[in-house]
Amino acid sequence: MNWNKLLSSSMACFFVPFIFYYLNFIQAALMNFSVHFLSALKSYPQWATRAAVASGVALSASSLFAQTADCNNVSNDQMRLICYDKQNGRKAVAPPAAVIPAPGADEKAKSAKATDAAEAAKAANVTNAPDAPNAANTASPAVASNVVDAVGLRLPLPLGKRDSDTIIARRTEAQAKAGRTLTEAWDLDPKLEHSLFELRAYKPMHVLVGTHTNSINRQPSSPQPQNTVSTPVAVSSNEAQFQVSFKSKVWDNLIQNNGSIWLGYTQSSRWQIYSPNQSRPFRETNYEPEAMLVFRTPYEIAGWEGRMTELSVVHQSNGRALPLSRSWNRVIAQLGLERGDWMVLVRPWWRIPEKHSEDDNPGIENYVGRGELIVAKRYGSHVFSLQARHSLRGGDRSRGSVKLDWSLPLSGYLKAHLEIFSGYGESLIDFNHRQTMISAGISLVEWR
């Protein structure tokens, strides 16, 4: 084996990409220099700028075709042309006699000269016209072109302004809005369908690093005696919370190109991270798997566009032993409507009955509710949402909860998140405990 040839080939393969990289870098640097030079000309009078640019372009064009340095040293245009003719064996033509310009001809000549300069500059890649088929424009798609100099040439924005005011801003807005309309989230448009078994975001996902309640539940209770804590538990009013939620479509086109089956999973946890003396335990975690049947139902009611109808079977539990065990099963119907930046979900449910002796939390629907209304509104990159639940009963059985969320843009999908909750059923262990809770943190997915 010829190790010298092998080493030479390896070195060539290694350095060739760097050579091309630095050639592109040098080209970009020259382009940037020309941009700032032309921008500097704006400080001079308009006629001087036009003349300077036109002369500069003309000189640049002539230098590309010069055969020797002798003719370049000739300052007079006509004499330099004669010099070129002599070098190329053509007959020299004497300079024409001076002609007195007609009124207004000077302005027309200036205008024509500026137009020619602009065309020459475009051919020399000075402009950034989007339809110019040149390598420089193709290699620099991020360059904006909304700065115009005195002669009408479009110049790129400075790098700092371009990045902060155009590209990143558009990318952030696109990321923040991706996949959160009902049509996109549930594949209601056949053109936007995703693959089966693809993992997708479902309910809101957030990390609330600071949560404070005015009434922590230190002695969880239930109408079922065996599910009641006899001794108060040492827990703090301050904790952290987080929620993750995913879904995946497992069957599509059930009935005439409509109807799909989805599987979903949501988990939310309350973490006593600010209780070092208690080993920072998890106070409560709720697990919620579900199966959903979704149909596309296009209709319109008072300007609201009906998007979908859903029927789901949901199990929710906290996975704990007596006396802290809590669980229930429901059948949930859902109607989804949209209007501009508004979204409304109407979600009534029916609890699947259990034997009284096996029921961890009898009458939970009289506290958590028999249905909920979710309203979400987007203002630019801000998302506001309201979640209201009610028992649908009157008198002393009229109970429920209200939760308000506000997501503020930070970067891309990442948002600051503020939340206020008041009522019953913030978690399963608190299904019959009333409290008001304020939380702050970050979020990745919202209702809208």
Stockholm file with secondary structure:
# STOCKHOLM 1.0

chainA/1-448         MNWNKLLSSSMACFFVPFIFYYLNFIQAALMNFSVHFLSALKSYPQWATRAAVASGVALSASSLFAQTADCNNVSNDQMRLICYDKQNGRKAVAPPAAVIPAPGADEKAKSAKATDAAEAAKAANVTNAPDAPNAANTASPAVASNVVDAVGLRLPLPLGKRDSDTIIARRTEAQAKAGRTLTEAWDLDPKLEHSLFELRAYKPMHVLVGTHTNSINRQPSSPQPQNTVSTPVAVSSNEAQFQVSFKSKVWDNLIQNNGSIWLGYTQSSRWQIYSPNQSRPFRETNYEPEAMLVFRTPYEIAGWEGRMTELSVVHQSNGRALPLSRSWNRVIAQLGLERGDWMVLVRPWWRIPEKHSEDDNPGIENYVGRGELIVAKRYGSHVFSLQARHSLRGGDRSRGSVKLDWSLPLSGYLKAHLEIFSGYGESLIDFNHRQTMISAGISLVEWR
#=GR chainA/1-448 SS CCHHHHHHHHHHHHHHHHHHHHHHHHHHHHHHHHHHHHHHGGGSCHHHHHHHHHHHHHHHHHHHTCCSSTGGGCCSHHHHHHHHHHHTTCCCCCCCCCCCCCTTHHHHHHHHHHHHHHHHHHHTTCSCCTTCCCHHHHHCTTCCCCEECTTSCEECCCHHHHIIIIIHHHHHHHHHHTTCSHHHHTTCSGGGCCCTTCCEECSCEEEEEEEEESSCCSSCCCSSGGGSCSSCCCCCSEEEEEEEEEEEEEEECCSSSCCEEEEEEEEEEEECTTCGGGTCCEEEEEEEEEEEEEEEEEEEETTEEEEEEEEEEEEEECCCCTTSCCEEEEEEEEEEEEETTEEEEEEEEEECCCCGGGCSSTTGGGTTCSEEEEEEEEETTEEEEEEEEECSCCGGGCCEEEEEEEEEEEETTEEEEEEEEEESCSSGGGTTCCEEEEEEEEEEECCC
#=GC SS_cons         CCHHHHHHHHHHHHHHHHHHHHHHHHHHHHHHHHHHHHHHGGGSCHHHHHHHHHHHHHHHHHHHTCCSSTGGGCCSHHHHHHHHHHHTTCCCCCCCCCCCCCTTHHHHHHHHHHHHHHHHHHHTTCSCCTTCCCHHHHHCTTCCCCEECTTSCEECCCHHHHIIIIIHHHHHHHHHHTTCSHHHHTTCSGGGCCCTTCCEECSCEEEEEEEEESSCCSSCCCSSGGGSCSSCCCCCSEEEEEEEEEEEEEEECCSSSCCEEEEEEEEEEEECTTCGGGTCCEEEEEEEEEEEEEEEEEEEETTEEEEEEEEEEEEEECCCCTTSCCEEEEEEEEEEEEETTEEEEEEEEEECCCCGGGCSSTTGGGTTCSEEEEEEEEETTEEEEEEEEECSCCGGGCCEEEEEEEEEEEETTEEEEEEEEEESCSSGGGTTCCEEEEEEEEEEECCC
//
